[in-house]
Amino acid sequence: MNRNYLKPAEISRVAIETGVSKVKTKRINQFILAILAGVFIAFAAGGSNMAAFNLLARPETFGLGRTLAGTIFGTGLMLVVVAGGELFTGNSLIMAGVLEKQIKVRELLNNWLFVFLGNFVGSLFIAYMMVHSGLFNSGDYGLGATTIIIAVNKVSLDFIPAFYLGIMCNWLVCLAIWMSYASIDLTGKIFAIFFPIWLFITSGFEHSVANMYYIPAGIMAKSNSNWAIASNLTTQQLDNLNWSTFITNNMIPVTLGNIVGGAIFAAAGYWFVYVRNNPDRIKSEK
């Protein structure tokens, strides 16, 4: 019987093969594709903020704001998967190839390093342009104010909550990519990506690459007095938003959580069930 999707065991093999291809890609190409992925995720983050900032500013509509933002944000991962890009969080799935002994740990870590740095460059580039584009004046300075508030909230997280939010986020992100591998046609890939990403944004989970836009954009935006005043934040809260807290309070715990969510709960879990000691599993399920 013909079908336009892959079964879970088949997806596992595709994920491993994709991981092998990723680590074999030239480092300069990994870096360029990572910059593009950072740009795509930053576009999605900026666009979702524009769509929802008025709703996010009010407690009674905050949940609706997150829901609306989630409908926009999935575009970022769609661009990464369909147009081409290297995303650090998605590359947590390379762990399946490591467990299958087709990828060396050194190759995994090299990929993660180059892709992480490239994602940051791309995200920072869009954050800089957004801050200097004049768009943050939208809604009587509302977009600029919301950008600062979001960043302040993210650097105010304690380590363990940020870590858990990172786990849950990338578990869903990697499941979105995993399901996109299952689809043979483009429409199926888009739908496979859309719903898990919508869920993660609506839930309020933490994505390290998205935060490479959200927090630097807030750090740069707070220097504009109009946006800072419109945020109604205290001087102490604004002072706590800086490059140091960006790294220590958010980037480190969220990145670690993202790795656990993607590499352990997604990649390792499915490898254990569908690949480990079952080399003929795919053939038997066709």
C-alpha positions as CSV (number, residue, x, y, z in Angstrom):
1,M,0.0,0.0,0.0
2,N,1.4,3.4,-1.0
3,R,1.5,6.1,1.7
4,N,2.8,9.6,1.8
5,Y,4.3,9.4,5.2
6,L,6.9,7.4,7.1
7,K,6.3,5.3,10.2
8,P,8.2,6.0,13.5
9,A,10.9,3.4,12.9
10,E,11.5,4.8,9.4
11,I,11.7,8.3,10.7
12,S,14.4,7.2,13.1
13,R,16.5,6.0,10.3
14,V,16.0,9.2,8.3
15,A,16.9,11.2,11.4
16,I,20.2,9.3,11.7
17,E,21.0,9.7,8.0
18,T,20.2,13.4,8.2
19,G,22.5,13.8,11.2
20,V,25.3,12.1,9.4
21,S,24.9,14.5,6.4
22,K,24.9,17.5,8.7
23,V,28.2,16.7,10.5
24,K,29.8,15.9,7.1
25,T,28.9,19.3,5.8
26,K,31.8,21.8,5.5
27,R,32.1,24.0,8.5
28,I,31.9,27.2,6.5
29,N,28.6,25.9,5.0
30,Q,27.4,24.9,8.4
31,F,28.1,28.4,9.7
32,I,26.4,30.1,6.8
33,L,23.3,27.9,7.0
34,A,23.3,28.6,10.8
35,I,23.3,32.3,10.2
36,L,20.3,31.9,7.9
37,A,18.5,29.8,10.5
38,G,19.2,32.5,13.1
39,V,17.8,35.1,10.7
40,F,14.6,33.0,10.1
41,I,13.9,32.4,13.8
42,A,14.5,36.1,14.5
43,F,12.1,37.1,11.7
44,A,9.5,34.8,13.3
45,A,10.2,36.2,16.8
46,G,9.9,39.8,15.6
47,G,6.8,39.1,13.6
48,S,5.0,37.2,16.4
49,N,5.7,40.2,18.7
50,M,4.3,42.6,16.2
51,A,1.1,40.5,15.9
52,A,0.5,40.1,19.6
53,F,2.1,42.9,21.6
54,N,-1.1,44.7,22.4
55,L,-2.6,41.4,23.7
56,L,0.6,40.5,25.6
57,A,0.5,43.9,27.4
58,R,-2.7,43.1,29.3
59,P,-3.2,40.3,31.8
60,E,-6.7,39.5,30.7
61,T,-5.6,38.9,27.1
62,F,-2.1,37.5,27.7
63,G,-3.0,33.9,26.9
64,L,-4.7,35.0,23.6
65,G,-1.5,37.0,22.8
66,R,0.6,33.9,23.2
67,T,-1.8,31.9,21.1
68,L,-1.7,34.5,18.3
69,A,2.1,34.8,18.5
70,G,2.3,31.0,18.2
71,T,0.5,31.0,14.9
72,I,3.2,33.3,13.4
73,F,6.3,31.8,15.0
74,G,6.2,28.5,13.3
75,T,7.1,30.2,10.0
76,G,10.7,30.4,11.3
77,L,11.1,26.6,11.6
78,M,9.3,26.1,8.3
79,L,11.9,28.4,6.6
80,V,14.7,26.4,8.3
81,V,13.4,23.0,7.2
82,V,12.1,23.9,3.7
83,A,14.4,26.7,2.5
84,G,17.5,25.2,4.3
85,G,19.2,26.2,7.5
86,E,21.1,24.7,10.5
87,L,19.4,25.2,13.8
88,F,21.2,24.4,17.0
89,T,18.0,23.2,18.8
90,G,17.0,21.0,15.9
91,N,20.5,19.6,15.6
92,S,20.0,18.0,19.0
93,L,18.5,15.1,17.0
94,I,22.1,14.3,15.8
95,M,22.4,12.5,19.1
96,A,20.5,9.5,17.5
97,G,23.5,9.1,15.1
98,V,25.9,9.2,17.9
99,L,24.1,6.5,19.8
100,E,24.0,4.4,16.6
101,K,27.8,4.9,16.4
102,Q,27.6,6.5,12.9
103,I,28.6,9.9,14.3
104,K,31.5,10.7,16.6
105,V,30.9,12.8,19.7
106,R,33.6,15.2,18.4
107,E,31.6,15.7,15.2
108,L,28.4,16.4,17.2
109,L,30.1,19.0,19.4
110,N,31.8,20.7,16.5
111,N,28.4,21.0,14.7
112,W,26.7,22.3,17.8
113,L,29.4,24.9,18.3
114,F,29.5,26.3,14.8
115,V,25.7,26.2,14.4
116,F,25.2,27.9,17.8
117,L,27.5,30.7,16.9
118,G,26.0,31.1,13.5
119,N,22.5,31.2,14.9
120,F,23.6,34.0,17.3
121,V,25.1,36.0,14.5
122,G,21.9,35.8,12.4
123,S,19.6,36.5,15.3
124,L,21.7,39.5,16.5
125,F,21.7,40.9,13.0
126,I,17.9,41.0,12.8
127,A,17.6,42.3,16.3
128,Y,19.9,45.2,15.4
129,M,18.0,46.0,12.3
130,M,14.6,45.8,14.1
131,V,15.7,48.2,16.8
132,H,17.0,50.7,14.2
133,S,14.1,50.3,11.8
134,G,11.6,52.4,13.6
135,L,9.2,49.5,13.9
136,F,9.5,49.5,17.7
137,N,7.6,52.8,17.7
138,S,4.5,50.9,16.5
139,G,1.4,51.2,18.7
140,D,2.6,54.4,20.4
141,Y,5.9,52.7,21.4
142,G,4.0,49.6,22.4
143,L,6.1,47.2,20.4
144,G,9.4,48.6,21.8
145,A,8.0,48.4,25.3
146,T,6.8,44.8,24.9
147,T,10.2,43.8,23.5
148,I,11.9,45.2,26.6
149,I,9.3,43.5,29.0
150,I,9.7,40.1,27.3
151,A,13.5,40.4,27.6
152,V,13.3,41.4,31.3
153,N,11.1,38.5,32.1
154,K,13.4,36.1,30.4
155,V,16.6,37.3,32.3
156,S,14.6,37.2,35.6
157,L,14.1,33.4,35.5
158,D,15.7,31.3,38.1
159,F,18.1,28.5,36.8
160,I,15.9,25.5,37.4
161,P,12.6,26.9,35.9
162,A,14.6,28.2,32.9
163,F,16.1,24.7,32.5
164,Y,12.8,22.9,32.6
165,L,11.2,25.4,30.2
166,G,14.1,24.7,27.9
167,I,13.6,21.0,28.1
168,M,9.9,21.2,27.3
169,C,10.5,23.7,24.5
170,N,13.0,21.7,22.5
171,W,11.2,18.4,23.1
172,L,8.4,20.0,21.0
173,V,10.7,21.6,18.5
174,C,12.5,18.4,17.8
175,L,9.2,16.5,17.6
176,A,8.1,19.1,14.9
177,I,11.3,18.4,12.9
178,W,10.9,14.6,13.6
179,M,7.4,14.7,12.2
180,S,8.5,16.8,9.2
181,Y,10.8,13.9,8.3
182,A,7.7,11.6,8.2
183,S,6.0,13.6,5.5
184,I,6.8,13.0,1.8
185,D,5.1,16.2,0.6
186,L,5.6,19.8,1.4
187,T,2.1,20.4,2.8
188,G,2.6,17.6,5.3
189,K,5.9,19.0,6.5
190,I,4.3,22.4,7.0
191,F,1.5,21.0,9.1
192,A,3.9,18.8,11.0
193,I,5.9,21.8,12.0
194,F,3.0,24.2,12.7
195,F,1.2,22.6,15.5
196,P,4.1,21.6,17.9
197,I,5.6,25.1,17.5
198,W,2.2,26.7,18.1
199,L,2.0,24.7,21.3
200,F,5.4,25.6,22.5
201,I,4.9,29.3,22.0
202,T,1.4,29.3,23.5
203,S,2.8,27.4,26.5
204,G,5.5,29.9,27.2
205,F,8.5,27.6,26.9
206,E,12.1,28.8,26.4
207,H,14.0,28.4,23.1
208,S,17.7,29.4,23.1
209,V,17.9,30.5,19.5
210,A,14.7,32.6,19.7
211,N,16.1,34.2,22.9
212,M,19.1,35.2,20.8
213,Y,16.7,37.7,19.3
214,Y,14.3,38.4,22.1
215,I,16.9,39.4,24.7
216,P,19.5,41.3,22.7
217,A,16.6,43.2,21.0
218,G,15.4,44.1,24.5
219,I,18.9,45.1,25.7
220,M,19.3,47.4,22.7
221,A,15.7,48.7,22.9
222,K,16.0,49.8,26.5
223,S,18.4,52.6,25.5
224,N,15.5,54.3,23.8
225,S,13.8,56.4,26.5
226,N,10.4,56.4,24.8
227,W,10.3,52.6,24.7
228,A,11.8,52.2,28.2
229,I,9.3,54.7,29.7
230,A,6.4,53.0,27.9
231,S,7.4,49.6,29.4
232,N,6.6,51.0,33.0
233,L,9.5,48.9,34.3
234,T,11.6,50.1,37.3
235,T,15.2,51.3,36.9
236,Q,16.3,48.1,38.7
237,Q,14.5,45.9,36.3
238,L,16.0,47.7,33.4
239,D,19.5,47.6,34.9
240,N,19.1,43.8,35.4
241,L,18.6,43.4,31.6
242,N,22.2,43.2,30.3
243,W,24.5,41.0,28.4
244,S,25.7,39.2,31.6
245,T,22.2,38.2,32.8
246,F,21.4,37.2,29.2
247,I,24.1,34.6,29.4
248,T,23.9,33.5,33.0
249,N,20.2,33.7,33.8
250,N,18.8,32.5,30.4
251,M,21.2,31.3,27.8
252,I,23.1,28.8,29.9
253,P,20.1,27.1,31.6
254,V,17.9,27.3,28.5
255,T,20.5,25.9,26.2
256,L,21.2,23.0,28.6
257,G,17.5,22.3,28.8
258,N,17.1,22.4,25.1
259,I,19.9,19.8,24.7
260,V,18.2,17.5,27.2
261,G,14.8,17.9,25.6
262,G,16.0,17.3,22.1
263,A,19.0,14.9,22.5
264,I,17.7,12.8,25.3
265,F,13.9,12.9,25.4
266,A,13.4,13.0,21.6
267,A,16.4,11.5,19.8
268,A,17.6,9.0,22.4
269,G,14.1,7.9,23.3
270,Y,13.2,7.0,19.8
271,W,16.6,5.5,19.0
272,F,16.2,3.2,22.1
273,V,12.7,2.0,21.0
274,Y,13.1,1.8,17.2
275,V,16.8,1.4,16.4
276,R,18.7,-0.2,19.3
277,N,19.0,-3.9,18.7
278,N,16.4,-3.7,16.0
279,P,18.3,-3.2,12.8
280,D,15.6,-4.9,10.7
281,R,12.7,-3.1,12.3
282,I,12.0,-0.8,9.4
283,K,11.9,-3.7,6.9
284,S,9.4,-5.6,9.1
285,E,7.1,-2.6,9.3
286,K,6.9,-1.7,5.6
